[in-house]
Amino acid sequence: MVSRITCEVSDASPVTVVRLAGALDLGTMRTVHTVLDRCLTTLPDALVVDLGGVTVADRLALSVFAATARQAADWPAVPMVLCSPPPDAAAWLATSTTCRVVPVRQDCAEATRWAGASAAPRLRARLEPAAGACRRARELVGDACSRWNVPHLVEPASLVLSELVGNVVRHAHTPMRITLTLHQPYLRVAVADGSRTAARAASPDLSAEGGRGLLLIREMAQRWGSSPLADGKVVWALLPAN
């Protein structure tokens, strides 16, 4: 069945732009949510949603943007903005709760500037699954915390990131992408790898020598999770920054 809405994704720059065209209703909003969710897992600096080609068939479908923005604000701390809504959609947005969660701008250029200026500080790096990866991860944490003037986060973030990187080295055996994001009240730590196997905390017996890494992360983090990617997964953790 051909979808009645299309989602064109442009992610060549740090700000990802999604251009929607077609009918937005309670059926097609699921397609929109799936695309926006997939964009968030790539950890862009910001997300712009262009509504210029959309016909809103049901105003309740606009709630998909508020739901996505709330998710993005929690993890992975990606600011989201809507732009170029048609007149009827603009009027509905102005009187809805969506506008309290998602900013709306007149055109894509203005929205992209706003989104880029609202982006949280991030540090990105790529590592190979080799000896020394955990040491390099700890160095990255030290560099980021020094740059952002949060030295008290070095120890907990180093432990969490070392465990996440170590899991990739031991189990996934693929190159990995590390992202550190400081967006109060959390430091967000994320490691993406090429394995589609979701990360799950094990329950090793007392005599086991390993298998406790994710249990440690669960104890140290406010929240943590494993999210699928098109080419693998990303495991993330939120550490209190205050």
N, C-alpha and C positions, 0 to 999 in steps of 0.2 A: 504494500500500500504506500502510495506517495504521500509524504507529509505535506500539510498545507502551510508549512512555514519553513524557511531556510535560514541557516545560521552560518554566515561567512566569517571565519576567524582569521584575523591578521595579527600574528605574533612575532613579527620581524624586529620589533623594538621592545624595550623593557615594559612598555604599556601595551597590553593586549586589547585589541578592539574587536568586538563582535557585532556584525551588522545583521539585523534581523529583517526579514521580508516575508510578507504573507499575513495570514490570519492568526492572531493570538487569542486563544480561548482556553477553556478548561482541559481540552484534549491536547492541544499543541504546547501548552505550558510545560508539560513533562519533557518534551523534546528540548525546549529552551533550558530547563533546569539541568538536564544531563550535559548539554554543551557547556554551560557556564561552570558547572561543577568540574568538568574535565579541564577547563581553562585554569581554574584555581589551583588544581593539583600540579600544574607546571610552575607555580610560584612566580607569576609576573610581578612587576613592581606595582601595577594597578590594572584595573579592568574597566573598560569603557563599553557600554552597550548602546549602540546606535539604533533608535526606534524609527528612523525616518521612513522606512519601507513597510511599517507594520500597520495593519488594520486591527484594532482591538474589538473583538466580537463580544467579549464578556469582561467587564471591568474587574471582576474577581480574579481574572488571570494575571492582573498586574501584581498580585501578591507574590508571584514567583521571584520578583526582583528583591523584595524585602527579605524573603526567606534566604535567598542567595547572599545578600549583603550581610545579614546577621551571621551566617556561616563563615563568610570571608573575614569578618571582623574578629571572630574567635580564632580560627585557624584557616588559612595561613597569614592573617593580618594583611590582606590585600584590599586597599580602598577601591570602591566601586562607584561609578557614576553613570547615570542615564543621560542621553542627549537626543535632540531632534525629535521629540514626540509629536505626532500629529495633533491638531487642535483638540479633538475630543479626548484623546489620551492625556494630553497636558492638563485639561480641566479635571479629569478624574484623578490624576496623580496629585493635583493641588489640594484635593479634599480628602485624600486617603492617608493611611498611616505609612504607606510606602515612602512618601516624601520626607517623613521624619527619620527614615533609616537610610535612604539613598538620595544623594543630591541629584538635581536635574539641571542640565545646562542647555543652552539654545542650539549649539552646534558641536560637531565632533572635535574641532580644533580647540575650542574653549574647554570642553570636557577633558581632553587629553592633557592640556596644560594643568588643569586643576588636579587631575588624578596623579600626574607626575609629581606635583608639588606636595601632595598629601602622602606620598609613599614613605613607608617606614625605613629606617636604616637597615641595610642588608649586607651580608658578606656571603659570597658564593665561591665555591671551589670544586674542582674535580680531582678525585683521587683514584688510584688503581688499587685493586685488592691484593696488596703486597705487604711484605714486612716493612714496618715503619709507618703504615697508614694511621695507626692510632696515635703515634707520636706527632705526626703532622697535624692530625685533627686537634690535638691539645694546643699546638702552636697557633692554629687558626683561632681557637677560642681566646687565647691570650691576646692575640692581635686585635680581635673584635672588641673585647672588653676594655682594652686599653684605649682604643679609638673612641668608644662610646662612654668612657669614664664610669664603668661599672665593675671595678675590680673584685667586688664581693661575689660576682657571678662566675669567676674563673673556675673555682673548684667544682661547684655542682655541674656547671655546663661541660667541663672537661670530662667528668665522670660519665655523664649521660652520652655525650658525643662519642667517647671512646667505646662505650658498649654498643652503640648503634653501628659504628664503623667496624668494630670487631665482629659483629654478627654478619656483616656483608663479607668480610674476609673469610670467615669460617664456613658460611653456608651458601651465600649467593654466588660468590666468586666472579663478580662482574665489576666493571668500573662503577663509580658512585658519584653522585652530585650532592654536595653539602650546602645547606643554606642556614645561616644564622640571621634572625630577625629580631630587632629590639623594638617592641611596640608595647608600651606600658598598658597593663601592669605585668607583662610577661616577656621573657626572652624565649623565642620559639626556635627550637633546634629540629632540623629535618635532614634526613638522609634518604636519597632516592637511589635504587639499584635496578638491575635488569631482571630480577626474579619476580614472578607473579605470585609466589607463595606468601600469603599474608603472615605478618609477624604475630605470634601469639606467645603469651607468657606461659612457660612450662611449670610443672610442679615436680621438680627433682626430689628424690629421696635424700636423706641426710648424708648418705655416703657418696653421692655423686660429686664429681670434681667440677662440673660446669653446669650450664643451663639456668643460671640465676640472673643473667644480664637484664632481661626485660622485667623481672621482678624488682630489681634495683631501680630501674627507670620508673616503674609504677609507684614505688615508694617516694622517690625524689620529685617527681613531676606533679603538677596540679592535674594535668590530664595528658594522655598520650594515645596514639592510635596508629593504624596502618591503613593507608588509602591506596586503591589501585590506580595505576597509570597505564597509558596505552602500551608502554614498553616495559612494564615492571610494576613497582610499588614505591611508595614513599612512607617511611616511618617517622613520626613526628612526636615531639614532647613540648609541653608548656612549663617553663620554670618561672616561679614568682620572681619578679625583678625588684621588688621593694625590700 
